[in-house]
């Protein structure tokens, strides 16, 4: 019996999200600024000789299911991402047990679904001894999720989880370039201290929002096109402010980015999120944004350092939850479990 494990980091995005969703990057070029945090998606594989049967247990969805043949990998809304990945790596001569869990709830804007696919790709390629570069891991995860399964969305989550750390990622027709950022450690410490991650208690299906955004862009809705162009410009500006350590300006740019993001399409925000954000700003947040496509999940806030605790108190009073986190420099990792560690 062989046991392998993998973990991939979740991400927070500062600006540029949406410009990685086709066809925008192919037509106008996309760019995002994001970083990974110490929240992870975990996947464990136990393998033994058998007949190609698979048992999957997901703690996040409280689901345990058995598949006897690949024909049973039917996309029906239950563990579809897992089934799409199993299709890619199926072997008829072994039985697998797959155990999955994540540090953040699904559908909350930290890229947990895509991150889990990255973890699964790293897990199976380690087990099967398939040599892939980090770019190839990210691109295969993208293809499984966006092409094979057909889930709408962009590329930033897969590349963030695969590479880890702070990255400025550029998207063009046929290519993705990850630019790791060398940021002064003192700047990182200050940024980490002044950022706050707040769970709004709302989950959402990002696919509906992304589909509306894509339709609006392909219909050449002027407001959508301009807003996407603006968030790409802000990603460039935020990268400059981050590298030069001008963090207050980065906080103000986060606010500008949120105002631009709300113009992508309807459903990005709602009255509860608007109240959360307005109260946080009044309490001392310079800027902020939802970390994913919109509609709910986690709100990322940049705080005046003297008023950080007041912001946290306001979030709790509004029904939210302030989440402790730290930056994580590592990308996806996989390893074999030694017999004595089982």
VOGURO-236557 format. One line per 3 residues: number of its first residue (from 1); for each residue x, y negated, z of N, C-alpha, C. Coordinates in steps of 0.1 Angstrom, whole numbers. Layout:
// residues N
NUM) X/Y/Z/X/Y/Z/X/Y/Z | ...
END
This chain:
// residues 342
1) 9/12/0/0/0/0/9/-12/0 | 7/-21/-10/14/-34/-11/5/-46/-7 | 11/-55/0/3/-67/4/11/-80/0
4) 4/-89/-7/10/-101/-12/1/-113/-7 | 7/-124/-5/-1/-136/-1/4/-148/-9 | -5/-158/-10/-2/-171/-16/-10/-182/-10
7) -4/-194/-10/-11/-205/-5/-8/-217/-14 | -18/-225/-17/-16/-237/-25/-22/-249/-18 | -15/-261/-18/-20/-272/-11/-32/-280/-18
10) -41/-285/-9/-51/-294/-14/-45/-308/-17 | -53/-316/-24/-47/-329/-28/-57/-340/-24 | -51/-352/-22/-59/-364/-22/-54/-373/-34
13) -64/-379/-40/-61/-387/-52/-62/-402/-49 | -53/-410/-54/-53/-424/-51/-60/-432/-63 | -57/-428/-75/-63/-435/-87/-60/-427/-99
16) -68/-429/-109/-67/-423/-122/-76/-411/-124 | -82/-406/-113/-91/-395/-115/-102/-398/-125 | -105/-389/-134/-114/-391/-145/-107/-393/-158
19) -95/-398/-158/-88/-400/-170/-81/-387/-175 | -82/-377/-166/-76/-364/-169/-87/-354/-175 | -99/-359/-177/-110/-351/-182/-112/-354/-197
22) -111/-343/-205/-113/-344/-219/-126/-350/-223 | -127/-358/-234/-116/-361/-244/-109/-373/-241 | -110/-380/-229/-103/-392/-227/-88/-391/-228
25) -81/-381/-222/-67/-381/-223/-62/-379/-237 | -69/-371/-245/-65/-368/-259/-66/-381/-268 | -76/-390/-264/-79/-401/-272/-71/-414/-267
28) -70/-415/-254/-65/-428/-249/-53/-426/-239 | -51/-413/-235/-40/-410/-226/-44/-412/-212 | -43/-402/-203/-47/-404/-189/-35/-404/-180
31) -38/-409/-168/-27/-409/-158/-33/-409/-144 | -28/-401/-135/-33/-401/-121/-22/-402/-111 | -25/-407/-99/-15/-408/-88/-22/-400/-77
34) -15/-389/-73/-20/-381/-62/-9/-375/-53 | -13/-369/-42/-3/-362/-34/-10/-350/-27 | -2/-341/-23/-8/-329/-16/-6/-331/-1
37) -15/-324/6/-16/-325/21/-15/-312/27 | -14/-312/41/-12/-299/48/-25/-292/51 | -34/-291/40/-46/-283/40/-44/-274/28
40) -47/-261/30/-43/-251/19/-55/-242/16 | -54/-237/3/-62/-225/-1/-53/-213/0 | -58/-202/6/-50/-190/9/-57/-178/1
43) -48/-170/-4/-53/-157/-11/-44/-146/-7 | -50/-135/-3/-42/-122/0/-47/-111/-9 | -37/-103/-14/-40/-92/-22/-34/-79/-16
46) -42/-69/-14/-38/-56/-10/-40/-46/-21 | -30/-39/-25/-30/-31/-37/-27/-16/-33 | -34/-7/-39/-31/7/-37/-35/15/-50
49) -29/26/-53/-33/34/-65/-48/37/-65 | -54/36/-77/-69/38/-77/-74/38/-91 | -86/32/-93/-93/33/-106/-98/19/-111
52) -91/9/-106/-95/-5/-111/-106/-11/-103 | -109/-6/-91/-120/-12/-83/-114/-24/-75 | -123/-33/-73/-119/-46/-66/-129/-49/-55
55) -124/-52/-43/-132/-57/-32/-128/-71/-29 | -137/-81/-29/-134/-95/-27/-142/-100/-15 | -135/-106/-5/-141/-112/6/-137/-127/6
58) -147/-136/7/-145/-150/7/-151/-156/20 | -142/-161/29/-147/-167/41/-155/-180/39 | -150/-187/28/-156/-200/26/-171/-199/22
61) -174/-189/14/-188/-187/9/-195/-176/17 | -188/-170/27/-194/-159/35/-200/-148/25 | -191/-144/16/-195/-134/6/-185/-122/6
64) -190/-110/6/-182/-98/4/-188/-90/-7 | -180/-87/-17/-186/-80/-29/-176/-70/-35 | -181/-59/-41/-173/-49/-48/-176/-49/-62
67) -165/-47/-70/-166/-46/-85/-160/-33/-89 | -167/-24/-96/-161/-11/-100/-155/-12/-113 | -160/-21/-122/-154/-22/-136/-153/-37/-139
70) -145/-40/-149/-145/-54/-154/-158/-59/-160 | -167/-49/-164/-180/-53/-170/-189/-59/-159 | -185/-57/-146/-193/-63/-135/-189/-77/-132
73) -178/-82/-138/-174/-96/-136/-184/-105/-144 | -196/-105/-140/-206/-113/-146/-207/-127/-140 | -207/-138/-148/-207/-151/-143/-222/-155/-139
76) -224/-155/-126/-238/-157/-121/-239/-167/-110 | -228/-175/-108/-227/-185/-98/-222/-180/-85 | -218/-167/-84/-212/-161/-72/-198/-157/-74
79) -188/-165/-69/-174/-162/-70/-170/-162/-85 | -175/-170/-93/-172/-170/-107/-157/-173/-110 | -151/-182/-102/-137/-185/-104/-129/-173/-101
82) -132/-166/-91/-125/-153/-88/-126/-143/-99 | -138/-141/-104/-141/-132/-114/-133/-135/-127 | -133/-148/-130/-126/-153/-142/-111/-150/-141
85) -106/-151/-129/-91/-148/-126/-89/-133/-127 | -98/-125/-121/-97/-111/-122/-97/-106/-136 | -105/-111/-145/-105/-108/-159/-91/-109/-165
88) -84/-120/-161/-71/-123/-166/-61/-112/-162 | -62/-107/-150/-51/-98/-145/-55/-84/-142 | -67/-80/-146/-72/-66/-143/-63/-55/-147
91) -62/-45/-138/-54/-33/-141/-63/-21/-137 | -63/-11/-147/-73/0/-145/-67/11/-135 | -55/10/-131/-49/21/-124/-46/18/-109
94) -52/7/-104/-50/3/-90/-63/-2/-85 | -65/-1/-72/-76/-8/-65/-70/-20/-57 | -78/-30/-57/-74/-43/-50/-84/-47/-40
97) -79/-52/-29/-87/-60/-19/-82/-74/-20 | -91/-84/-22/-87/-98/-22/-94/-105/-11 | -87/-113/-3/-92/-120/8/-89/-135/6
100) -99/-143/7/-98/-157/4/-103/-166/15 | -96/-177/17/-102/-188/26/-94/-201/24 | -100/-212/28/-95/-225/25/-96/-233/38
103) -87/-243/40/-88/-252/51/-98/-263/50 | -105/-264/38/-115/-274/36/-127/-268/30 | -139/-273/33/-151/-267/27/-151/-269/12
106) -157/-260/5/-159/-261/-10/-167/-274/-13 | -165/-279/-25/-173/-290/-30/-172/-303/-22 | -160/-306/-17/-158/-318/-8/-148/-327/-14
109) -143/-325/-26/-135/-335/-33/-120/-334/-31 | -115/-323/-24/-101/-322/-22/-95/-312/-33 | -103/-308/-43/-98/-299/-53/-96/-285/-49
112) -105/-281/-39/-103/-267/-33/-106/-256/-43 | -115/-258/-52/-118/-247/-62/-106/-245/-71 | -101/-256/-77/-90/-254/-86/-77/-250/-79
115) -76/-254/-66/-64/-250/-58/-65/-235/-55 | -77/-230/-53/-78/-216/-51/-74/-208/-63 | -78/-213/-75/-74/-206/-87/-58/-206/-89
118) -52/-217/-86/-38/-218/-86/-32/-208/-76 | -37/-207/-64/-32/-197/-55/-34/-183/-60 | -45/-180/-66/-48/-166/-72/-38/-163/-83
121) -36/-173/-92/-26/-171/-103/-12/-168/-98 | -8/-176/-88/5/-173/-82/6/-160/-75 | -5/-156/-69/-6/-143/-62/-5/-131/-72
124) -12/-131/-82/-12/-120/-92/1/-120/-100 | 6/-132/-104/18/-132/-111/30/-127/-102 | 30/-130/-89/40/-125/-80/39/-109/-79
127) 27/-105/-77/25/-90/-76/28/-83/-89 | 25/-88/-100/27/-82/-113/41/-85/-119 | 49/-93/-112/62/-97/-116/62/-104/-130
130) 52/-113/-132/51/-121/-144/58/-134/-142 | 69/-137/-150/77/-149/-148/70/-161/-154 | 64/-170/-146/58/-182/-151/65/-194/-145
133) 67/-205/-153/71/-217/-147/60/-224/-140 | 63/-234/-132/52/-242/-125/42/-248/-135 | 47/-253/-146/38/-258/-156/29/-247/-161
136) 34/-235/-164/26/-224/-169/16/-219/-159 | 20/-219/-146/10/-216/-136/-2/-226/-136 | 1/-239/-136/-9/-249/-136/-18/-248/-149
139) -12/-246/-160/-19/-246/-173/-28/-233/-174 | -23/-222/-169/-31/-210/-169/-43/-211/-159 | -41/-217/-148/-52/-220/-139/-62/-229/-145
142) -57/-239/-152/-66/-248/-160/-74/-240/-170 | -68/-232/-178/-75/-224/-188/-85/-215/-182 | -82/-208/-172/-91/-199/-165/-104/-207/-161
145) -102/-218/-155/-113/-226/-149/-121/-233/-160 | -114/-240/-169/-121/-249/-178/-124/-243/-191 | -116/-233/-196/-118/-227/-209/-126/-214/-208
148) -120/-205/-200/-126/-191/-199/-139/-192/-192 | -140/-199/-181/-153/-200/-173/-161/-211/-178 | -155/-222/-183/-163/-233/-189/-168/-243/-178
151) -161/-243/-167/-165/-253/-157/-160/-267/-161 | -168/-277/-161/-163/-291/-165/-153/-296/-155 | -144/-304/-159/-134/-311/-150/-121/-314/-158
154) -112/-319/-150/-99/-323/-156/-88/-314/-152 | -75/-319/-153/-63/-311/-151/-56/-315/-138 | -59/-326/-132/-50/-331/-121/-50/-321/-109
157) -61/-314/-106/-61/-306/-94/-51/-294/-95 | -51/-288/-107/-43/-276/-109/-28/-280/-109 | -24/-291/-115/-10/-296/-115/-6/-300/-101
160) -15/-307/-94/-11/-312/-80/-9/-299/-71 | -17/-289/-72/-16/-278/-63/-3/-270/-67 | 0/-269/-80/11/-261/-85/25/-268/-81
163) 25/-281/-83/38/-288/-80/40/-293/-66 | 29/-298/-60/30/-303/-46/37/-317/-46 | 36/-324/-34/42/-337/-32/35/-348/-39
166) 41/-360/-39/36/-372/-46/40/-371/-60 | 30/-372/-69/32/-372/-83/24/-382/-91 | 30/-388/-101/23/-396/-111/23/-386/-124
169) 10/-382/-127/9/-372/-138/2/-379/-150 | 9/-377/-161/4/-382/-174/-2/-371/-183 | -13/-375/-189/-20/-365/-198/-21/-371/-212
172) -17/-363/-221/-18/-367/-235/-24/-355/-243 | -27/-357/-256/-32/-346/-264/-20/-335/-265 | -23/-323/-259/-14/-312/-260/-2/-312/-250
175) -2/-322/-241/9/-322/-231/5/-328/-218 | 11/-323/-207/9/-329/-194/23/-330/-188 | 26/-342/-183/40/-345/-177/38/-349/-163
178) 45/-341/-154/44/-344/-139/57/-352/-136 | 55/-364/-130/66/-372/-126/66/-373/-111 | 75/-365/-104/76/-365/-90/81/-379/-86
181) 76/-384/-75/80/-398/-70/89/-397/-58 | 100/-404/-59/110/-405/-48/106/-417/-39 | 100/-414/-28/95/-425/-20/103/-425/-7
184) 106/-437/-3/114/-439/10/106/-432/21 | 113/-424/29/107/-417/40/100/-426/50 | 105/-438/52/98/-448/61/85/-452/55
187) 85/-454/42/72/-458/35/62/-446/37 | 66/-434/35/57/-423/37/52/-422/51 | 60/-424/61/56/-423/74/45/-434/77
190) 48/-446/72/38/-457/74/25/-454/67 | 26/-449/54/14/-446/47/6/-435/53 | 12/-425/58/5/-414/65/-2/-419/77
193) 5/-429/85/-1/-434/97/-14/-443/94 | -13/-449/82/-24/-459/80/-36/-453/71 | -34/-441/66/-44/-435/59/-53/-427/68
196) -66/-426/65/-75/-418/73/-84/-410/63 | -86/-398/66/-94/-389/58/-107/-386/66 | -119/-390/60/-131/-389/67/-141/-380/60
199) -146/-370/67/-156/-361/61/-170/-367/62 | -176/-369/51/-190/-376/52/-201/-366/56 | -198/-353/55/-208/-343/58/-217/-340/46
202) -214/-346/35/-221/-344/22/-213/-335/13 | -219/-325/7/-212/-317/-4/-220/-320/-17 | -213/-317/-28/-219/-320/-41/-214/-311/-51
205) -221/-310/-62/-216/-302/-74/-210/-312/-84 | -197/-312/-84/-190/-322/-92/-193/-321/-107 | -196/-308/-111/-198/-306/-126/-209/-315/-132
208) -220/-317/-124/-230/-326/-130/-225/-340/-132 | -218/-345/-122/-212/-359/-123/-202/-360/-135 | -194/-350/-136/-184/-350/-147/-190/-349/-161
211) -200/-340/-162/-207/-339/-174/-214/-352/-178 | -220/-360/-169/-226/-373/-172/-215/-383/-176 | -204/-382/-169/-193/-391/-172/-188/-389/-186
214) -186/-376/-190/-181/-372/-203/-191/-377/-214 | -204/-374/-212/-213/-379/-222/-213/-394/-223 | -212/-401/-212/-212/-415/-213/-200/-420/-220
217) -188/-414/-218/-176/-418/-225/-177/-414/-240 | -182/-402/-243/-183/-399/-258/-193/-407/-265 | -203/-412/-258/-213/-421/-264/-207/-435/-265
220) -195/-437/-260/-188/-450/-260/-196/-461/-253 | -201/-457/-241/-207/-466/-232/-196/-476/-227 | -197/-489/-230/-186/-498/-228/-182/-498/-213
223) -192/-498/-204/-189/-499/-190/-180/-487/-185 | -184/-475/-190/-176/-463/-187/-162/-463/-192 | -161/-467/-205/-148/-467/-211/-139/-478/-204
226) -144/-489/-201/-137/-500/-194/-133/-495/-180 | -142/-488/-173/-139/-484/-159/-128/-473/-159 | -128/-464/-169/-117/-454/-170/-104/-461/-173
229) -104/-470/-183/-92/-478/-186/-87/-485/-173 | -96/-491/-165/-92/-498/-154/-86/-489/-143 | -91/-477/-141/-86/-468/-131/-72/-463/-135
232) -70/-461/-148/-57/-457/-153/-47/-469/-150 | -51/-481/-153/-42/-492/-150/-39/-493/-135 | -49/-490/-127/-46/-491/-112/-37/-480/-108
235) -37/-468/-114/-28/-458/-111/-14/-462/-113 | -11/-469/-124/2/-475/-127/6/-485/-116 | -4/-494/-113/-1/-504/-103/2/-498/-89
238) -6/-488/-85/-4/-482/-72/10/-475/-72 | 14/-469/-82/27/-462/-83/38/-473/-80 | 37/-484/-86/47/-495/-84/47/-499/-69
241) 35/-502/-63/34/-507/-50/39/-496/-40 | 37/-483/-43/41/-473/-34/56/-471/-35 | 62/-472/-46/77/-471/-48/84/-483/-42
244) 78/-494/-41/84/-506/-36/80/-509/-21 | 71/-500/-16/67/-501/-2/58/-512/2 | 50/-517/-8/41/-528/-6/27/-521/-3
247) 25/-516/9/14/-507/12/1/-515/14 | 1/-527/19/-11/-535/20/-17/-537/6 | -9/-540/-4/-14/-542/-17/-20/-529/-22
250) -13/-518/-19/-19/-505/-23/-33/-503/-17 | -35/-507/-5/-48/-506/1/-58/-514/-6 | -55/-526/-10/-64/-535/-17/-67/-529/-31
253) -57/-523/-37/-59/-516/-50/-68/-504/-49 | -68/-497/-37/-77/-486/-35/-92/-491/-36 | -94/-503/-30/-108/-508/-31/-111/-512/-45
256) -102/-518/-53/-105/-521/-67/-108/-508/-74 | -101/-497/-71/-103/-485/-78/-116/-479/-75 | -121/-480/-63/-134/-475/-59/-145/-483/-66
259) -143/-496/-67/-153/-503/-75/-154/-499/-89 | -142/-496/-95/-142/-492/-109/-148/-478/-110 | -145/-469/-101/-149/-455/-102/-165/-455/-102
262) -171/-463/-94/-185/-463/-93/-192/-467/-106 | -184/-472/-116/-190/-476/-129/-188/-464/-139 | -182/-453/-135/-181/-442/-145/-194/-437/-150
265) -203/-434/-140/-216/-429/-143/-225/-429/-130 | -237/-426/-131/-246/-426/-119/-242/-414/-111 | -245/-415/-98/-243/-404/-89/-229/-404/-82
268) -220/-413/-86/-207/-414/-80/-209/-417/-65 | -218/-426/-62/-220/-429/-48/-235/-428/-45 | -239/-431/-32/-253/-430/-28/-254/-439/-16
271) -266/-442/-11/-267/-452/0/-259/-447/13 | -259/-434/16/-251/-430/28/-236/-433/27 | -231/-430/15/-217/-432/13/-214/-447/13
274) -223/-455/7/-221/-470/7/-221/-475/21 | -230/-470/30/-230/-474/44/-217/-470/51 | -213/-458/49/-200/-453/54/-189/-463/51
277) -188/-466/38/-177/-474/33/-178/-489/38 | -189/-494/38/-191/-508/42/-188/-509/57 | -192/-500/65/-189/-501/79/-174/-499/82
280) -168/-490/74/-153/-488/76/-146/-500/72 | -150/-507/62/-144/-519/58/-145/-530/68 | -157/-531/74/-160/-541/84/-152/-538/97
283) -149/-525/99/-141/-522/111/-126/-523/109 | -121/-525/97/-107/-527/95/-100/-519/84 | -108/-512/75/-102/-505/64/-100/-515/52
286) -88/-516/47/-86/-525/36/-92/-520/23 | -92/-507/21/-98/-501/9/-100/-486/11 | -105/-480/1/-107/-466/2/-115/-461/-10
289) -118/-448/-10/-125/-441/-21/-128/-427/-18 | -138/-421/-25/-140/-407/-24/-129/-400/-31 | -125/-388/-26/-113/-382/-31/-116/-373/-43
292) -128/-371/-46/-131/-362/-58/-140/-370/-68 | -148/-362/-75/-156/-368/-86/-166/-377/-81 | -171/-376/-68/-181/-385/-63/-193/-377/-57
295) -202/-384/-51/-214/-378/-46/-213/-374/-32 | -201/-372/-26/-200/-367/-12/-186/-363/-10 | -184/-355/1/-171/-350/4/-163/-359/13
298) -150/-361/10/-141/-368/19/-139/-382/14 | -139/-392/23/-136/-405/20/-122/-408/25 | -113/-413/16/-100/-417/20/-99/-432/22
301) -94/-436/34/-94/-450/38/-80/-454/41 | -77/-466/38/-64/-472/42/-67/-483/52 | -61/-482/64/-65/-491/75/-55/-501/79
304) -60/-513/84/-52/-522/91/-47/-514/103 | -33/-514/106/-28/-506/116/-33/-509/130 | -37/-521/133/-42/-525/146/-56/-520/148
307) -63/-517/137/-77/-514/138/-81/-500/134 | -70/-492/133/-73/-478/128/-82/-470/137 | -80/-472/151/-89/-465/160/-104/-470/159
310) -105/-483/156/-118/-489/155/-125/-483/143 | -118/-481/132/-123/-474/120/-128/-460/123 | -119/-453/130/-123/-439/134/-135/-439/142
313) -137/-448/152/-148/-448/160/-161/-452/152 | -159/-461/143/-171/-464/134/-175/-452/125 | -166/-445/120/-169/-433/112/-177/-423/120
316) -172/-420/132/-179/-411/141/-193/-416/144 | -194/-429/147/-208/-434/150/-217/-434/138 | -211/-433/126/-219/-432/114/-223/-418/110
319) -218/-408/118/-221/-394/115/-210/-387/108 | -199/-393/106/-188/-387/99/-178/-381/108 | -167/-376/103/-156/-370/111/-143/-374/105
322) -134/-379/114/-121/-383/110/-112/-370/111 | -105/-367/100/-97/-354/99/-82/-358/100 | -75/-351/109/-61/-353/109/-54/-345/97
325) -44/-352/91/-37/-345/81/-23/-351/80 | -14/-344/73/-1/-349/70/2/-346/55 | 12/-353/49/16/-350/36/23/-337/35
328) 22/-330/24/29/-317/23/37/-318/10 | 50/-316/10/58/-318/-2/59/-305/-11 | 54/-294/-6/56/-281/-13/44/-278/-22
331) 46/-272/-33/35/-268/-42/31/-253/-38 | 25/-246/-47/20/-233/-45/32/-224/-41 | 30/-215/-32/40/-205/-27/33/-191/-26
334) 41/-181/-30/36/-167/-28/47/-159/-22 | 43/-148/-16/53/-139/-9/48/-125/-7 | 57/-116/-6/53/-102/-2/53/-101/13
337) 43/-94/18/42/-92/33/50/-80/37 | 60/-81/45/68/-70/49/60/-60/58 | 63/-47/57/55/-38/65/54/-41/80
340) 65/-46/86/64/-49/100/55/-60/104 | 51/-69/94/44/-81/96/29/-79/94 | 25/-67/91/11/-65/87/2/-63/100
END
